[in-house]
Each structure stands twice: as structure tokens, then as C-alpha cells.
Amino acid sequence: MAMALRRVRVAEKYGKSYLCLLQTVFVAETELLLPVKDISHFLMQDIAFLSGGRGKDNAWIITFPENCNFRCIPEEVIAKVLTYLTSIARQNGSDSRFTIILDRRLDTWSSLKISLQKISASFPGNLHLVLVLRPTSFLQRTFTDIGFRFSQEDFMLKLPVVMLSSVSDLLAYIDDKQLTPELGGTLQYCHSEWIIFRNAIENFALTVKEMAQMLQSFGTELAETELPDDIPSIEEILAVRAERYHLLKDDITAVTKEGKILLTNLEVPDTEEAVSSRLERRQQITGDWQTINKLLTQVRDMEIAFDGFWEKHQLKMEQYLQLWKFEQDFQELVTEIEFLLNQQAELADVTGNIAQVKQKIKKLENLDENSQDLLAKARFVVLHGHRLAANHHYALDLICQRCNELRYLSDILVNEIKAKRIHLSRTFKMHKLLQQARQCCDEGECLLANQEIDKFQSKEDAQKALQDIEHFLEMAVPFINYDPETLQYEFDVMLSPELKVQMQTIQLKLEHIRSIFENQQAGFRNLRDKHVRPIPFVVPTPENLIRSRAPFFSSKHGKKTWRQNQSNLKIEVVHDCREQRSSGQSPSLDDANSLDVLKNHVLNELIQTERVYVRELFTVLLGYRAEMDNPEMFDLMPPLLRNKKDILFGNMAEIYEFHNSIFMSSLENCTNAPERVGSCFLERKDDFQMYAKYCQNKPRSETIWKKYSECAFFQECQRKLKHRLGLDSYLLKPVQRITKYQLLLKELLKYSKDCEGSAQLKEALDTMLDLLKSVNDSMHQIAINGYIGNLNELGKMIMQGGFSVWIGHRKGATKMKDFARFKPMQRHLFLYEKAIVFCKRRVESGEGADRYPSYSFKHCLKMDEVGVTEYVKGDNRKFEIWYGGKEEVYIVQAPNVDVKMSWVKEIRNVLLKQQELMTVKKQKQQNQLTEQDQLSPQQNDGDPCRRWLSYFDEATMQMASSSFLPAPQPIWKKYYSKDVQPK
């Protein structure tokens, strides 16, 4: 079912609508350089405003009204205001030229000059013209004329300035409909209302952008989230997504309503009184109206694309759910059909009497009745599959395949039941024929018993008896003349040995009766013809008649096996070594503090527990494993369990042989020499690797045990051994023992400091700890699924552990999937000598899932192209692993700082070892080149360039071998980053 129900990936199935949605999302992401909320307090100071009017040359008009505080306003504030106003104008029209009206009628020449200078320094756009309403007072107007005449060249180089004496002079450049009332025009403009409208417009644009991001996030989630493998969870996810879709639709409706309200407020009512004002304000509101209308259009496009995307997504999800339900119904029907097929197969045995055959026919009828309901369900499921196919389901091929399989199984079930009915009917007829033959035998015996000689003294009685005999012989001849081959051909059934024995017995019995009747028939003829007393015949007893059946029922008497002769053998297992120690001689209280006494105490415990361990292994191997080969126990054992012996016990026999023959005797030799214990472990450290094989097989062994733990075989073995615990407890003994060694070695080392053999004890302890780590790592390594290749080729596993990982790309375009991933990925990292392997730990349910994890391979980084950065800004638990010249960067977060530092240290050690290997390799190559040069000294001496290059290469390699210089170093050097302390 895993291959049949592949995950429905939205981006793969209907990516066109999804891309359309993303395009509309990015179109909606338009924003100003400066939001109005950031400079609204500057705009309220009446520095400048954009009324919406245009000059006769179609340039936008920016008005600087009378402002006595203008000279105190910083240039930065003026620059921000002008930048914002020009950006609005550029959005509302393609013409980016500007005309400035500087109203300084009530100001002075010095203030006017400062204003022109600030405008010249702060204006960000294409300034077409500056119209200055000069001061109206006589004195300031004179100063202005004189000052401007002397400064005209400076201003004209920077600003196209035109000095105007009155408002009426503006009409030569600007129509009065494009001027505000204070400048003698009719264009209605309120600066405070304009700021309010700008706030509303930009807030609306921000709302549209946030809506676009929400749609994008929701679409990405739909496209990348994997669906679960059970129908209730799928239905729950679909319901949650549908609810979120309706909430998003409500948000889109609210945004659309808000935009329409803004459009309504920007429009002038269409009344006769407002016609003139509408014409005057049309130019003013056109830009804002177009902005809102454009945003509304984008919202509508997003909604249309989102609805199309959702419809296709919902269709695929519904089809996915339909496929799961169809597959579930299919699997249930297949299971039920196979169950009925197995039941009818059990009726194939034709042994037994006629009552048993009749009972089998009755069972077959009940089976046929049950199959009718099942076949009706199968037809309904096939019809359902045809409907799904007719609706253009995406898994059309799979559905058609399942329908064909269901029809095929249904036909097999019908044909098997039909064939079984015919077979049982013919078998029943065969038994009926045998029953008639038995009745014929009984009638013959009864007829012989009633034909006594005294009853046939007359000729008529003899004639009557002769007719009875002839009638019986006529009736018995068909049964006598039948042979098994003829019956098998006639009834088209395979005769069982029991039926053949019954037929032979009946035929033999009828043959005896017929021979007696033929002899008696001759006597009765003589009696009838001559009326002579016939010779009496003896009716054969049933014992004599059935003597020929004896070989078919002879019992076989076998001899008792060696296991039965050893049934009185009692195996005693010592379960607690501490009881033995307590029953023996205990050290005196005076010697309790002596290190030698404590050391001997620990050594005694090591040896005693080793003996108990070996004895328990022997008990399990003899009482369980050997019994699986005992024919007398086959009846208690499931057939499928007989071939699982090697999986259930693993290499326990190999472990027992090692401890019983080698290791236990070595430990016993250390009884009076504790200093030799460390050497005892070190000399056999390679033999302890057999525990890795046993631990790796342990998950498979536990699977077998869970499946067959309740069978009578294991219960009988446990009863014979008189074990209080089941077999699973004893199968755990090797795992417990290998972990117990390091604890005992620690205790022994604790009381052996500065003593002879302490160094060997320390090395033995490290060896056993390394063995435990190796076994643990191998258990994790065999749980990796999906890696193409041999993991052993990556070298020795150094470390492994779980981390949070973020992936970034320093070069190239960022993928949408990476852009949408805000949460870290949970990955299990395996550090080898040649690579770092990233895996995902699979969450599995059931007993033992935590003890035996499972990993899915994701990707692998070769160490010759890996670099590491110890410190990452923001979290001291993070470090970077970068790959391929920082094209891919993996930010790894450890559970704590200690774990991080140990990983960084080990990665550096691997990289340093690689550098050393590359340096040695380079040195060997240089030595080879030197030898070649020595073979041809004349050529080298004659060529000064060659001598110089040889000297350069040798010097370079010496420098490279002594430091991390960027010379001809191995590739990893350019990927190695020194630690950078966080700021």
C-alpha cells in the first residue's frame, strides 16, 4: 500500500495554478520608500504639499506655503518630505517633472535665499521650474531684486528660478484650475485630509501585502506538507485546511470592502451642483483612485488565483482520500477472500467416514453462503473503482489494477468453491457406495447365519435357499469386481489410503462370502436334485475376515531418544551471585577498609558472575535451542518457527563457546593475580566484537519472540527448566553482560590505583567503553534506510547525535521552498572519517520503538569539501558546517554547548588528519620527482629553469608541511575557517 498510495504533491500535480498565485502575490508587494506614518509629523508642519495640480507643461506642482519657521527646519526633514511627495507623483503618472511654487510674499530676502538653497540641496527629482512669489513689502522686494540679480547666476546653475511679483503672474505658467485658492485658483485641497487619505491608502496597501503573504504561506504549506497514512488524520487535516480557507476568504472579502470604501470616498458625487467641482478635482484624485483601484485589482487577481488553486487542491485531496478508502476496502476484501480460500482449502482432505464428508459439505455450503455476501461487496468496490475512473481520478492505472485483481480473486473463490463442491459430492458418492458394500456384507453374513442345514430338509426349502443365494451373488458381484483405479476414473477423485484400505477390506470380505455361498450353492443343488444332506460349512468369524486389514493398522514402536533418557537431568542455575558470596567466608571487619580486600571482593564478583553467565547461556542453548530440533516437540511448535532458530538466538552459541572455553578459564587464572585482569580483557578484545553481531540481531530476535511467545513450545521448555522468567529475559543476558564488564572494571580500577597492572586495567576499561560505543553506533548505523552505497566505505563512525538544522544557500537563487522554511529541521547527524551523513529520525509507534530507532537518509557531505565555523551570532550552541566553497551552509544547533564543542573538535581533528595525509602524499610525489631528476642530472643541470622549479617545489612543500599556508595545500584548506569570536 505504500507504493500504491504515493503522496500527492501539490506543486507536482497542479503547479500552474500555484505559480499563478505566487505571481499575483509578488505583484501585490509594492511599497513606498518612506511610509507616510514615518513622516506624518513632518507633513503636518506645512513644509510642502502635493495638491495634484499640473502646470501647462504637465509638470507636477509642489507648493511651499508661507512658513515662518522654514529656515529652522533641517535639510534632512525637507529631503524626506520631498522624497515622499515625488515618489507619490511618480506612482501616479509616467511624467516625473516637477514645478515648485515657493510662496514667500510675507518673508524676507534672506529667508527666501535660505529656502532656495535648501530646496536645491534636498530636491530628489527632475526639477523643471521654480516659481517664486517674492516678498510684497517695498523694502524686502527691493532687497530681493538686488540680491537675486547678484545671485542669479548661482541659482540658475542649480535651479531654474523665476521671480514673480504677484499671484496673477502664476497664470502664465499654470492654469487657475490647477492652483489652490490661496494662490488664486479653484483647485480644492485640504492638507490634513490629504494626510488622512494617504494613511488610509498606504495602510490598505500594507493590508494587501500581508494578505498576499498569508496566501503565499498557506499555499506553500499545502504544497509541501506530507499527508499522514490513516484516513481519520487525513480527514482531520482536510477539515482544518477547509476552515483556514474560509477564514482567508473572509479576510479577502474584508480587504475588498475596505478598498471599495476608499474608492467611494475618493469619488465626487455625480450631481448637477457638483459637476464643476468634479471636473476640478478629477485631476487631483485620479492618482489616488488609480492606486486603490490597482490594489483592488490585485486583490481580485489573488482571489481568483487562490480560488482556482484551492479548487484543484481540494479536488486532489478528495481524490487522495477516496483512493485511501478504496484501497482500504480493497485490502479488507482481499483479506476476507484469502481467509475463505484458506477455509475451503482445509476441506480438501477426503479422509474420514461418510458423516465427516457430509459435515464438510455442510461447511462448504455455509462457506458458499458467506462468499455470496463477500462477492457482492467486491462487486460494489469494483463499481466504486469504475466511478472513480470515470471521474478522471489521478490514480487511474492503480484503480484499474485493483479492480482487475479483485475480479480475479472473486473468480478464483467462485471456481474453487464450485470445484470443491463437485469434489466433495463425488467423494460422498464414493462413501455411499462403500456403505452399500458394507450393507451387502452384512446381508451376506446374515443370510449365511440363517441358512442352517436343518431348515433345508425338503426340496422346496433348498430351492428357496438357492434362489436367495443367487440373488445375493447377483447383488454383490458389482462391488466385488470394482478396483481402485476404476473407481478413481469413474468418480474423478483421488482415493486416499484409508479409502483404499476400506475398499480392499470390503472386497476381501465379499470374496470370502461369495466362495462360501458358491460351495453352499453346489450343496443346495445336490440337495434339490438328490435330496442329500449337504456338508455343513463354518461361517468365517469377523476376526478371520478382517485379518487382512492388520498391516494397515499395525503400530510402529520406536525407541526412546537420548532426550527422554536425560529427562531426569536437573539443571540448576544460580540467579544471584551475591547469595553465594554471603554464604561463603566473609572478610573480617578489621580488613573491610583494606584495598586488597575490596579488590579481591570485586574480582570474586567478576569470576562468580562469569560462571553464572556461562551456566545460563548453556541452559538456554540446551533447554530451548536444542529442543527446537527435537521431533517430539514439533507438535508444540508453530511450523513457521522451526526455521527461525538462528534469528531467535543469534550467535549466542558462539558467545557461549568463547566464554566457556577461553574467557572464563582466563579469568579464573587471575584469582590470585588481580593485576592480570586487564591483560585478560586486552588479549581477547577482538573476540568481544561478536557482541556487536548479537546486538544488531536483537531487534529481529525480539520480533520473533513477540510473535510466538505464547506458543506451547516455549511454555513447555520453561516448565522443564523450572525457570521463573521467560526466554526473553535470558536472551537479554548477553546485552546486560557486556555492559556489566565496564562497571566491574571501573570498581577494580578504583581499588588498584598505583598498583601493578593498573595501566592495563585502564586500557581494558577504555576498550570496553569503546566497544559499547561501537555497538551503540552500529545499532544506529544499521537503522539508516535509503543510503545508496556502503556506509562502511565512509570509514569509522566517530560521533552521532540529534540536532536542529537550518540550510542556507550563499550563492545562486533562493528556492521558494527554502524561503518558506522558518522552522529548523530535526536531523540526526553521523560523523564518519570521510563524510557527514544527515538523516531524519522516523517516528514509529509500538513497543521497542525508542530502543531501536529508524532513520531516513537525506544527504551526505564529503569531508574533503567541508568547512566548519565554531561561532554563529545569536546562539552559542550553534555552529556552521559549510560545503562547496560556502555554496551550501548548514547551521547546526546542538542541545548544549558541551555537545557543540565536542563535535567541532572532532570535525577539526578529521580535517587536520586529512591535511596531514595530503601533505604526506605531496611529499611522496615530490620525492618521486626528485628521484627522476637525479636519474637525469645532465638534463637538469643544463636547464636552469628546471633547477629553479625543482627548488621552488621543494621549498613550497616544506613550508606547506609545517604550517597552514595557502600554498599548494589540499583542497580542504580553502574550506577551513578559523574560529571567530562573537561580537
N, C-alpha and C positions, 0 to 999 in steps of 0.2 A: 504494500500500500504506500510505502514511502516513495517508490519510483512512480507509482501511478498518480499520486496527488502532489505534483510539484507546486511550489509556492507561486502564487500569482503576483508577479512583479508589475506594478502599475506602469513604471517607466518603459518596460519591455513590451507590454501588451497594447498600451494606447498612449504612447509618449507624445503624439502630435498635439492632442488637446492640452496636455500638461505643459508643453513648451509654449503653446499659445497663451496659457495662463501666466507663465513666467514673463513673457514678453510684455503683456499688459501691465504686470506688476512693475517692471522696470520703467515703463513709460510714465507710470504714476509717480515715480520717485524724483520729482523735480523740486528744487528748493532754492531759495534766495541765498545770496552770500551773507546777508545780515537780516535776521528775522526782525520784524517790527517791534517785538516785545523787548529786544535788547536796546533799541534806540528811541522808544516811545517818549521817554522823558526828555530827550533832546529835541524831538519833533515838536513837543508842546512849548518849547521856548521861542517859537516863531522865527527860527533861523531862516528857513526857506520852505517853500511848499510847491507841489506839482499840481496845478489846478486842472490839468487836462487840456488846456488850450494849446493851439499851434499858431506859429507865425505864418506869414504869407508864403514863406519858403518851405512850409510844412515842418519846420523845426519845433521840437518840444519846448515849452516855455516853463522855466523855473523862476519863481518870483522870490526875491529877497525883500520882505516888507520892512517898514521903518522899525528899527530895533536899536534903542539907545545903548544896549549892553553888548552889541555885536563885537566891539573891539576887545571885549573881555573874554569872549568865547575862544577856547583853544582851537588851533588848526585841526587837531585830531578829531574833535567833535564835528567841525564843519565838514571834514573829509568823510566821516561816517554818514552824515546826513545826505551829502551829495552823492555818495556811492549808492546809498539805498534808493534815492529818488531816480537816479539814472538807470539803475537795474530794473526798476518797475517800468520805466519808459521803454527800455529795450525789450522787455517781455511783451508789451502791448503793441509793439509795432516794429517793422523792419528798419525804419529810418532812425538812426541813432544820433542825429544832430540836435544841438540844444541852443536855445536863446535864453539869456539871463536878463531879467528886469531887476535892476538894483534901485530901489526906491530910497533916496537919501535927500528928500526935499526939506526935511527938518533937521538935517545933520550938518556937520562941518566938513571942510575940505580934508582936514587931517584924518577924520574918521572915514571919509569916503576913500581916501588913499589906502588906509589900512585894510578896508574891506576888499578893494581890488587886489591888493597883494595876497590876502588870504584866499580869495577865490582863485587867483592864478595858481597858487601853490596847492590847492586842495581839490580842484575840479578833476574828476577822473575820466571824463568823456570827451567827445568831439565837440568843442565849444565853437559854435558858428558865429554868435554875435552877443555883445554885452551892451544892453541899453540902460544908460544911467540917467535917472531923473536927479539932476544936480540940485544943490540947496537953493531955496527960493529967496532967502534973505539977501539983501543987496551986498552986504559985506562978504558973506560966505560964497555967494555966486561969483563975486569978483576974484576972491582967493582961488576959487575952483577953476575959473577960466585961466588965470595966470599959472596956477600950479599944473593944470593939465597941459597947458601949452609947453611948459618946460619939461614935463614928464611924459609927453605924448609918445615920443619915440620908444621909451622904455615899456610903456603899457602896450603899445601897438605890436611890439615884437612878441609879447606874451599873450595879450588878449585883444580881440577886435572890438575896441570900445567906441561907443557912440554916445556923446553927451547930448541930452535932451533937456530943453528948458521947461517944458510943461507936458501934462498928460496927453494933450491933443497931438503932440509930436509922435506919440506911440502909434497913432493910426496910420502913419506912413509905412510902418513895418508890420503891424498886427491889426487884424480886423477887430472891431469893438466887440463882436460876439465871442471872441477868444480871450477877452480881458475880463477880469473880475471887477465888480462895481467900484472898489476903491481906486481903480486905475481908469475909471471912466467907461467901463464895459458893461455887458449884460450877462456875463457867464456867472451863474450862481455857484458859489463854492464856500463850504464851511470846513475849516481845517480840523476842528475837533471831531466832526462827523466822519471826515476822511480817515482819521487815525482809527476811529472805531471800526469803520468798514475794512480797513487794511488788517486790523487784528482779526476780524471775523474771517476774512478771505484766507489769511495765512494759517489760522487755526483749522479752517476747513481743509486746506491743502495738507497740513500735517496729519489730520484725521484720515484723509485719503491714503497717505503714505503708510500710516500704521495699519490701516485696513489691508493694504496691499501686502505688507509684511506678514500679517496674520494669515492671509490666504496662502502666501508662499510657504510659511511654516506648516500649515495644515496639509498643503499638497505634498510637501516633502515627506511629512510623516506618513501620509498614505502610501507614498511611493516606496518608502524604504523599510517600513515596519513589516517584519515577518509575522505571519499569522500562526496561531497555535495549532495543535494536532488533535483537538477534540471539538466536537460540534457545539456544546454549551459555551465554551470560551469564544468560539468564532461568533456565535450569535450575540454574545455579550459585547464583543468588540464592535460588531456592526451596529448594534443599538447605540453604543456610546458615540460612534462616529456620526451616525444619523442625527443624534441630538446636537452635536457640535456643528454640524452642517446647518441645522435650522437656526442655531444661535448666530452663526455667521451671516446667514441670510437676513436675520432681523437687524444685525448691525449694518449691513449694506443698505437695507431699507431706511434705517435711521439716518445714515450719511446722505443718501439721496434726498431725503426730505429736507435735511439741513441745507443742502446745496440749492434746492428749489426755493427755499425761503430767501436765501441770499439773492438769487436771481430776481425774485419778486421785489425785493427792497431796492434793487438797482434799477428797476424799470420805472418810468414815469407814467402815471395813469393816463389812459387814452381818452381825454375829454376835450371839448372844444376850448375851454378856458386854458388848458394846459398844452395846447398844440405848440404855441410859440416857445414855451419853456422846454418842452420836449425836444424841439429842434435845437435849442441852445445847449441842452445837456447831453444830447446824443453823443457828441464827440467826447465828452468827459467820461461817460460811463461805459463807453464801448470797450475800453481796455479791461476794466474790472469784470465786466459782464462776460467778455470772451474768456478770461481766466477761469471764472467759475464754470462757465459752460464747458470749457475744455476739461476741467476736473470732473464734472458730471459725466461727460462723455467717456472719460477713462474709467469711472466707476461702473458705468453701464457695460463697457467692454470687459472689465474684470468680472462683472456678474455673469455676463453671457458665457465667457470662457470658463468660469468656475462652475456654472450650472452644467455646461457640456462635459467638463471634466468629471464632475460628480456623477452625472448620469452614467457615463461609461464605467467609472469606478464602481458605482453601485451595481451595475449590471454584471461586471466581472466578479464582484464579491458574492452576489446572489448565485451566480453560476458556480462559483467555488464552493459555496455552502451546499448547493444542490448536488454537486459532484461528491462531496463528503457523505451526504445522506445516501446517495445512490450507491457509493462504494460500501458504506456500512451495511445497507440492505443486502448488497451482493455478497459480502463476506459472511453475513449471518446465514443466508440461504445456502451458500457453499458448505458451511459447517454442518447445517442440518442435513443437506443431501448426502454429504460424506458419512454422517452418522447413520442415516438409513441404509446407505450402501454397505457399511460395515455390519449393520444388523442383518441384512439379507445374506451377506457372505457367511455369517455364522450358521445359517440354515443349510449350508452346503453339505454338511455331514449327514449321510443317509443311514448311518448305523442306528440300531435300536429296533424295537418292535413296532407293530402297526399302530399302537396307541401313541408312541413317541412321534412317528411320522405324521399322524393325524394332528398332533399338537403343533408340529412345525407348520403344517398347512394353515392351521388357525392363526398362528403368529404371523404367517405371511399375509393372510387376509387383513389382519389388523395393520400390518405394515403398509399394505397397499392402500388402505383407507387413510392412513396418516399421510401417505405420499400424495394423495389427491389434493389435500389442503396445501401441502408444500408446493406442488406443481402450479396450483392456482396463484400462490404468492409469486412464484417465479415468472409466470406469465404477466402478472401485474408489474413486476420490476422491469421486465423486458419492454413492456408497453411504456413505462415511465422513461426508460432509456431512449426509446424511439421519439418520445415527445421532446426530450432534451435535444436530441439530434436535429429534430425538425425546427427547433428554435435557434439553430446555429450556435450550439454550445462550443466553447473554445476547445474542449477536450473531446471532440467528435470521434477521433480514432479510438481513444481509450473506451468510450462508452460503447461503441460498436463492438469492440473486442470483448468487453464484459458481457454484452448481450449474447454474443455467439457462444462464449464459454458457458453461460447459464443454460442456453438451449441445448448445448452438447451434454452437460451434466444431467439435465432433465431427461433427455433421450436415453442416456445410459441407465438412469434409475428405472425408467419405464421398461426398457428392454431386459434389464437384469431381473426385475420382479416378474416379468412375463416368463422369462426363461426358467426362473426358479419355480414358478407355479407349475409349469409343464414338467419339470424335473421331479418335483415332489409328487405330482399326480401319477406319474409313471412309477415312481418308487412305491407309492401307495398301492397301485395295482399289482406290483410285484409282491408286496407283503400280503395282499388279498389272495393272490394265487398260492402263496406259501401256506396261508391259513386254510384254504380249501384243501391243500395237500395234506395238512395235518389232520383235518377232519376226515379225510379219506382214510388215513392211517387208523384213526380212532374207530371208524366204522368197520374197517377190516378186522381190527383186534376184537371188537365186539361180536362180529359175525363168527369169528373163529371160536370165541368162547361159548357161543350159543349152539354151535353145531356139534353136539355130543352124539356119540355113536348110538347110544340107547334110544335116541329120538328118531333114528332113521332105520327102523326095522322093516318098514314097508317100502314097496317100490315107489309109491306116490310121494312119501316123505323124502326119499333120495332124489326123486326128480325135482322136488321143490328146493332142496338144498343146492342141487346142481344149478338151478336157474339163478339162485341168489349169488352163487359164486361167479357165474358168468356175468351177471350184472355188475358186480363189484370190479371184476377184472376189466370190463369194458370202461368203467368209470376211472380206474386207476392207471390205465395204460398211458394217457396223455402226460400225467405227472411223472411217470417212470421214465418215459422217453425224452424228457426235457434235459438239455445240458446247459451249463452257464453261458457258453458262447452264443447259443441260440437265443436264450432269454435276453442277453445283453443287446443283441442285434434287434430283437423284436421290440423291446421296450426303450431302446436307445438310452440306457443308463449304464453307469459304471458300477458293477457289483462289488460291494465291499467284501472283505474276507469273512466277516460274520455271516453275511447273506449266503456266500458260497458254502460255508460250513453247514448252515441250516438246510440248504438245498441238498447237499450230499447226504446229510443225516436222514432227511425225509426219503430221499431216493433209495437209500440203503434199506430203510425200514420197509418201504413199499416192495422192494425186491424180495426181501425175506417173506413178507406176507404172500406175495404172488407165488413164490416157489412152493410154499405150504399149500396154498389153495390149488395149485396145479396138481400136486400129489394127491390132495384130498379129492380133487375133481375126478381124477382117474379112478379112485376108490369108489366114489359115488356112481360112476358109470358102471363099474363092475357090479355094484350093489343093485343098480337099476336093471342091468341086463341079466345077472345070475343070482341076484339077491344073496350075495355072500357078505358076511360081516367084514367091514373094512378094518384095515390096520389103524389103530389109534395113533394120532400124531400129537406131539407135545407142542403147545403154543410157546413160542420163544418169550422169555421174560424180558421186561424192559431193560434190565442190566445188560443182557446179551445184545439187545438190539442197538443200544447206544454205545456199545463198546468202541465202535469206530470213531466216535467223537472225542475219545480221550486225548489223542495227540493235539487237538485244537485247544484244549483247556489244561494242558499239563503245566504245572507251576515250575518256575525256574528258581532254584535255590542257590543264591550267591554266597560267597564267603564274606565274612566281616572285614571291613577295611582297617587299615592301621589307625585311622582316626577313632574308630569305635574301641579299639584295644587301648587307646590312650584316653578314653573318656574320663577315667578316674584321675587323670593328671590334674593337679591343682596348682594354678599359677598365683603366687602371692605377689602383690605389688605394694611396695612401700610408698605411701602417699605423702608422708611428711617426714622429712629427714630430721626435723627438729625433735621428734619423739625419740629417734634413735640416739641423738646426742644427749637428750635428757636422761635416757635410761643407762647410758654409759657413765664412765668416770667423769665427774665434773671437776673443773680446776678449783683449787682451794681459794679461799677469799684472800689469802695473802698474795697470791700470784695474779689476781684479777687485773692489776694495773700494769702488768708486765707486757711489753710489746711483743715479745716472743710468744707468750701465751695467746695473745689476741691474734697474732699472725697465724699460729698453728690452728687456732679456732676457725679462722676464715678458710684456711687450706683444707681442714677437715670437712667443712661445709661444701667446698667445691668438689671434693672427691666423692662425698656421700651423695650429693645431688646428682653427680655424673652417673653413679651406679643406678640410682633410681630412674634417671632419664633413659639409660640404656635398657633397663628392665621393662619400662613402659613401652618403649619402641618395640621390643621383642614381643610383648603381649599383644600389641595392636597388629603386628605383622602376622603372628601365628593365629590369633583368635578371630581376626577379621579378613585380612588379605588372603591368607591361605585357604580360609573357608569358602571363598568365592570360587575356588576350583574344586570343591567337594561336590560330587554328583548328588549326594544325599541332601544337600542344601538347595539344590536347584529349584525345588518346588516352592521354597520360601522367597526366592529371588525373582524380581521382575526380569523378563528376558533382556530388556534394553540395558540393564545394569551390569550384565555379565562382562561386557566388553569395555566397561568404564573403570576397570581396576587401576590402570596406570594414571588416569586422570584424578581419581579419588585420592590415591595415596601419594602421587607424585614420585619423587625419588627418595622416599622415606627408607627404602631398603638400602640404598647407597649410603645414606646418613648413618643408619644403624651399623653397617659393616665398618664404616670409618671409626665410629666411636667405640664399638665393641672390640675391634681387632687392633686398633692403633692408639687412639687418643686416650681411652680410659686407662690402659696399661701405662702410658707415658705419665699420666697424672699420678697414678699410684706409685710410680717410681720416685715421685717428688715428695713422698710423705715425710721423709726425714731431711729433705733438702728443699725448702721453700724457694731458695734462690734460683732453682732450675725451672720454676713455673713459667716465667716469661719466655725462656728459650723454648719450652714445650709448645707454647702458642705460636711463636715465630717460625719454628721449623715446619709447622703444618698450616701456615696462613693461606697457602694456595688451596688446600683441601677444603677450607671453610667456604670457598666460593660456591660449593654445592648448595648452600643455603639460599643463594640468590635464585637458583633454578627452582627450589622448593617454594619460595615466596612468590615468584612470578606465576607459578601454577596454582597458588592458593585460591584466587577468585574462581577459577574453573572448578576446583575441588569443592568449594562451598556451594556452587550452583548445583552440582550433582547431589550433594548431601541434602540440600533443601528440597530437592525433587523427590528423593527416595528415603528420607529419614524415617518415615512412618511405616516402612515395609517390615514384614515379619522377620526377614533375614537379620537385620541389624538388632532387632529386639531379642531374637534367639541367641545371637552371639554375645550380646551384653549379659543375658541371663547366665550363659555358660561361664563367662569370665567373672561373674559376680561383681561387675563394675557399677559403682554408684552413678557415674557420669556417662554420657553418651559418647559415641565415636567422635563427634565434632570437637569435644574438649581435648581428646588425645591427638587429633590432627593439628591442634594449635600448639602442641608441646614444642616442636622444633622452633617455631617463631618465638615462643617465650624463652626458650633456652639460649638462643643466640643473643637475645637482649640481656639475659641474666649474666653472661660472661663478663661484660664490661663493668657491671655493678660489683661483682666479686673481685675483679682485678683492681678496681678503684679502692676497695676496702683493703686488699692485700698491699697495694702500693702505699696506702695511708700508714700502715704499720711497718713498712720496710724502708723508710727514708734513710738515706746514707748507709744503707746496708748493701751487702753483696747481692748483685742481680737486680738492683732497683732500676738501673738503666734499661735492662731487658724488659722489666715489668712495665715501665713507662712506654717503651716501644710497642709492647704487646697490647697495652691499653689503646694506644693510638691506632694500631692495626685493627682492633675490633671495632673501634668507633668509625674508622674509615670503611670497614666492611658494612656496618649498619647504614652509613650514609650511602654507600654504593648500592646496597639492596633497596633502600628507600628511593634513590634516584632511578634505579632500573624499573621499580614499580610504576613510577611516574612516566618513564620513557615508553614502556610498553602500552601505556594508556593513550599515547598520541595516535590519532587517526587522521588520515588524509595526506600524510607526507609522502611525496613521490621520491623514492630512493631509499638508501640505507642510512639510518641515523648513526650507526656505528662508524660510518666514514667521516663524521664530523669530529671525531676524536673523543676524548674523555669528557664526561659531563662534570662541570666544575660546581655549578650552583643552579638552583631553580627556585622559583617563588612567584607569588601573585603581586601584580602591580596595577595601577591606573595609568593609562597611556593615552596621550594626545598625539596625533600625527599632523605635521605641517609640511608644506612644500615651499622651499625658499626660491625656487625658480619655476618659470612656466606659469600657465594659467591655473587658477584655483578651481577645483571642481565644485559643482553645486552641492554634491553630497558632503564634501569636506566643509563647505561654507555653512551648511545647516547643522553640523555636528557640534553642539556646545558642551555636551557631557563627555567625560572621558570613557574610553573603552576599558573594560576589565580584561586584562590579559595575563596569562601565565608564561613567564619567560624562562627559557632553558639556555644556560651559558655553556657552550662547548669550547673546545680548544680552537675550533676552526669556524664557528658560526654562533649567532644568537638566534634562537627559534622562538617565534611569537605564536602562542596558542590561546584558544578560548576554552575555558573550563565549562563543560556541559553540565547542566543541572539535571540530575537524574533522581527519580524517586525510588523508593523501595529500600529494603534492609540492606545495609552494607554499602550504600551509595557514597557515604562520606569516607569510608575506609578505602575504597577502590575508586578513585576519581577517573574521569574520562575527559580527554582534551581533543579539540578540533584544531588542526594545523591551519595557521593563517599565512605567515610568510617567514622568510629566513634571510638573515643578513650575514654575508660572509665577513669574517673578521679582518681580511686584508683590505677592506674598503670601509671600515668602521672607525669612527672617532667618538670621543666622549668629552663632555663638558661637565665639570663637577657641580658648579653652582648655577642655579637658574633663579632669576629675580622673582621674588614674591613668596617662595616657599623653600625652606632649607631641606625639605625631604625630596625635592625634585632634582633630577639631573638629565642631561641630554645625551642621546645616542644618535649621531648623525651619520649619514650614509651617502656615498657617491658625491663627495665634494659639497656636502650640505644641501644637496637637492632634496633629500628627504630627512626630516628631523623628527625624532621620536622623543617627546618629553615624557619621562617616566617618573612617577611619584611612588616612593616606597612607603611602607607602613610606618616606618620611623627612620630617624637619622642613622642609627647603627646599621640597619639593613642597607641603606643607601651607600654608606661609606664602605661596607664590605664588598658590595657589588662594584663600585667604582674602582676599588683596589684590585679586585680580581680581573676586571676588564683591562686595567693598565698592565697588570702582570702578563696577560696574554699578548697584549700589543708589544710589550718590551721583549718577550720571548720571540715574537715574530721578527722584530728588528734584529735581534741577535742572530737568528737563523739566516736572515737575508744578508747580514754583514759577513758571516762565515762563508756563505755561498759566493758573495762578491770576491772575498779574499781568495777562495779556491780558483775562481775564474782568473783573477789577477796572477796567481801563481802559475796557472797553465800558460797564460800569455808570456810570463817571464821565461818559463822553460822553452817555449817556442822561440823567443828572441835569442836565448843562449845557443840554441841549435843553429841559428844563422847569424853569427856575430859579425861577419863581414858585411852582410847586407844592412844590419842595424848601424854598424859603425859608419858605413858610407852614407847613411841618410840621417842628417841632423834632425829633421822634423820628426822622424820616428823615435829617435832617442828622447826628444823633448816630450812627446806624447806619452811615452812609457813612463818617464819620470813624473809627469803630471798625474797620470792614473794612479801610480803607486802612492804618491803623496796624498791624493784625494781620498783613497780608500783608507789610509792610516788615520786621516782626520775623521772620516766617517765612522770608523770603528771605535773612536774614543769619545765622541760627543754626538749630540743630536743636531748636526749641521745640515742645512738644506742643500747638500751636495748630491751625488748620485746615491741617494738613500732609497730604501724600499718605499713602496707606494704609500704605506700606512702613515709615513711621517707627515705628509701633507694633510692627512685627516686627523692628526692628533692635536688636540687643543689643550694648552696648559690651563690650570685652574685659575679662574678669575674671581677674585673676592667680590662679594656683593657690595653695592654702594650703600 
